[in-house]
Amino acid sequence: MTSFIFRRLIRYLCIWILLVLTGLWIISEIPGTHQDLSEENTGLDPGNSVKSNLPVFYFGLLPDPPVSSAEGPVFWHLLPQFRWHGLANQFHRFLTARSISLTDQRPVADKITEALSWTMALQLPVVCIIFSAAWYLALWSVSWKRRSSASWVNGILTALHSVPVFWLASLLLAFFANPDQWALFPGLYLGDRSLGGFSAWFHQPAYFVLPVLSLVLPSLSMLYLLSLQGFEESMKSRFWVRAMASGISHSAGIRSQIVPLALIPTLGWLSSAIPFLIGGSLVVETIFSIPGMGRLMYQSVHARDWPVAYSIFLLSAAFTLAGMLLSDVLQWLMDPRVREV
């Protein structure tokens, strides 16, 4: 198992470094800076910005374009040329220098920490509700004798999955936060932002009801179908027939024989659930004015605040790869077929 984890860790670390370099290169190619959008000079050191004229990495391999035809054959300039840039590069400066936001001159780590608490406070209940509800509905579907009821549930969840998130959030606002309809919940978050996300849950939970519904309803169908498919395929196997022939009840057989095997297909969902916790939802957080990671990412890109936007991008990429690593390890532990590969 140690060698398996080590190989996966090296693979995902290489992918993360490639994403780091790709992100730096893309930012350097985007036209416009924060100083171009701002009327006044921020007074920051230009080296603080992720976007600079420094080379991307410690070394480079891309060839330079030929200046004139007298320098030699054309194909010579198409060959990779190794150049050592030393420590004066964007990657090293990003890892060692303290990043400062270009909009309000606050440390990037402080802004991300504050936004992350709001995103986690919103997304943790969402992930728990999705997983619990999907498994309960899948168990109910395979245990219910009338298959027409399960078909209705499948159709309703599929219809909700096809609805765009921004449209569903707008409908919830129009019906449940509109004084002309049913003003049951507040629409935009107008509470104390200094509380932090988890404190706001206990002091002002009404602000999170509509955002949670906007995220749960469209996402429930995917995990429900994965769980239902795992249950149905397991119940077609020979060991299920042998278990039923042994005389145990249907519910006890599902809990002891089907659930462990049906859990394997849903483990892949973890690779998307973990970055979902960190990256947040740009649409929902913007619509409901929740100061989370998604809203911060949108504001940073709009203001060309590249130190903040790039840090959020790297954090989301790191947790995406961490989710994939966790999913691989859990599948290796639960599925003997993976160990033979």
CORRA-V428667 format. One record per residue. N is the residue number from 1. RES is the residue in one letter. SS is DSSP state (@ for helix, = for strand, . for the rest). Layout:
n->(N;N)
res->(RES;RES)
ss->(SS;SS)
This chain:
n->(1;2;3;4;5;6;7;8;9;10;11;12;13;14;15;16;17;18;19;20;21;22;23;24;25;26;27;28;29;30;31;32;33;34;35;36;37;38;39;40;41;42;43;44;45;46;47;48;49;50;51;52;53;54;55;56;57;58;59;60;61;62;63;64;65;66;67;68;69;70;71;72;73;74;75;76;77;78;79;80;81;82;83;84;85;86;87;88;89;90;91;92;93;94;95;96;97;98;99;100;101;102;103;104;105;106;107;108;109;110;111;112;113;114;115;116;117;118;119;120;121;122;123;124;125;126;127;128;129;130;131;132;133;134;135;136;137;138;139;140;141;142;143;144;145;146;147;148;149;150;151;152;153;154;155;156;157;158;159;160;161;162;163;164;165;166;167;168;169;170;171;172;173;174;175;176;177;178;179;180;181;182;183;184;185;186;187;188;189;190;191;192;193;194;195;196;197;198;199;200;201;202;203;204;205;206;207;208;209;210;211;212;213;214;215;216;217;218;219;220;221;222;223;224;225;226;227;228;229;230;231;232;233;234;235;236;237;238;239;240;241;242;243;244;245;246;247;248;249;250;251;252;253;254;255;256;257;258;259;260;261;262;263;264;265;266;267;268;269;270;271;272;273;274;275;276;277;278;279;280;281;282;283;284;285;286;287;288;289;290;291;292;293;294;295;296;297;298;299;300;301;302;303;304;305;306;307;308;309;310;311;312;313;314;315;316;317;318;319;320;321;322;323;324;325;326;327;328;329;330;331;332;333;334;335;336;337;338;339;340;341)
res->(M;T;S;F;I;F;R;R;L;I;R;Y;L;C;I;W;I;L;L;V;L;T;G;L;W;I;I;S;E;I;P;G;T;H;Q;D;L;S;E;E;N;T;G;L;D;P;G;N;S;V;K;S;N;L;P;V;F;Y;F;G;L;L;P;D;P;P;V;S;S;A;E;G;P;V;F;W;H;L;L;P;Q;F;R;W;H;G;L;A;N;Q;F;H;R;F;L;T;A;R;S;I;S;L;T;D;Q;R;P;V;A;D;K;I;T;E;A;L;S;W;T;M;A;L;Q;L;P;V;V;C;I;I;F;S;A;A;W;Y;L;A;L;W;S;V;S;W;K;R;R;S;S;A;S;W;V;N;G;I;L;T;A;L;H;S;V;P;V;F;W;L;A;S;L;L;L;A;F;F;A;N;P;D;Q;W;A;L;F;P;G;L;Y;L;G;D;R;S;L;G;G;F;S;A;W;F;H;Q;P;A;Y;F;V;L;P;V;L;S;L;V;L;P;S;L;S;M;L;Y;L;L;S;L;Q;G;F;E;E;S;M;K;S;R;F;W;V;R;A;M;A;S;G;I;S;H;S;A;G;I;R;S;Q;I;V;P;L;A;L;I;P;T;L;G;W;L;S;S;A;I;P;F;L;I;G;G;S;L;V;V;E;T;I;F;S;I;P;G;M;G;R;L;M;Y;Q;S;V;H;A;R;D;W;P;V;A;Y;S;I;F;L;L;S;A;A;F;T;L;A;G;M;L;L;S;D;V;L;Q;W;L;M;D;P;R;V;R;E;V)
ss->(.;@;@;@;@;@;@;@;@;@;@;@;@;@;@;@;@;@;@;@;@;@;@;@;@;@;@;@;@;.;.;.;.;@;@;@;@;.;.;.;.;.;.;.;.;@;@;@;.;.;.;.;.;.;=;.;.;.;=;=;.;.;.;.;.;.;.;.;@;@;@;.;.;@;@;@;@;@;.;.;.;.;=;=;.;.;.;.;=;@;@;@;@;@;@;@;.;.;.;=;.;.;.;.;.;.;=;@;@;@;@;@;@;@;@;@;@;@;@;@;@;@;@;@;@;@;@;@;@;@;@;@;@;@;@;@;@;@;@;@;@;@;@;.;.;.;@;@;@;@;@;@;@;@;@;@;@;@;@;@;@;@;.;.;@;@;@;@;@;@;@;@;@;@;@;@;.;.;.;.;.;.;.;.;.;.;.;.;.;.;.;.;@;@;@;.;@;@;@;@;@;@;@;.;@;@;@;@;@;@;@;@;@;@;@;@;@;@;@;@;@;@;@;@;@;@;@;@;@;@;@;@;@;@;@;.;.;@;@;@;@;@;@;@;@;.;.;.;.;@;@;@;@;@;@;@;@;@;@;@;@;@;@;@;@;@;@;@;@;@;@;@;@;@;@;@;@;@;@;.;.;@;@;@;@;@;@;.;.;.;.;.;@;@;@;@;@;@;@;@;@;@;.;.;.;@;@;@;@;@;@;@;@;@;@;@;@;@;@;@;@;@;@;@;@;@;@;@;@;@;@;@;@;@;.;@;@;@;@;.;.)
